[in-house]
Amino acid sequence: MSEDLNALIEKIQAEGVEIAQAKAREIEAQARKEADAIIAKAKQDAQAILSKARAEAARTEESTMSLLKQAGRDLLINLKKEVNAALERIVNMRVKEALTADEASRLIISFIKDAPKDARQDIVVSLEKGFLNELKEDVKKGVTLKASDDISAGFTISFDAGKSHFDFTDKALTEYIINHLKPKLKEILK
């Protein structure tokens, strides 16, 4: 009986070990399954985070490039404005230097001599160095000389009592020269 008891104990032990091993395999399989699910979820989450980061980086790069392009355009526009302003200052200074009272007097006298004798002429000039009084003495009848504080250098001539006029002021001549130079300047700045 002792043998039967030993055999029974061994059988119970073997079945217990077998059941325990089966349970352990089942627990291990379940743990592996859960671990695989956790790893798969982690990989999926990591891929989503990576995709989101790549998309954000692409948007940031696109935005940065757009801002750089805009800054470049703004820089060129401002540079062109500065160059045009500098050119206008230089031309205006040169026109004022060239349009002295003596030169303006010579031009006005030339216009008067070349104009028809019966035409009424109004000439508006800047008041500079007694220029108006000297010029009045040099011109013929039919010409009206008027002073204007609006003109800093140069003059205007009207043959129809001011309805229309030829503008030889520093501002008009500067504008004419600038408009003439702008296409050439545009080519240089390209």
Secondary structure, 3 states (H helix, E strand, C coil): CHHHHHHHHHHHHHHHHHHHHHHHHHHHHHHHHHHHHHHHHHHHHHHHHHHHHHHHHHHHHHHHHHHHHHHHHHHHHHHHHHHHHHHHHHHHHHHHHHCCHHHHHHHHHHHHHHCCCCCCEEEEECCCCCHHHHHHHHCCCCEEEEECCCCCCEEEEECCCCCCCEEEEHHHHHHHHHHHHHHHHHHHHC
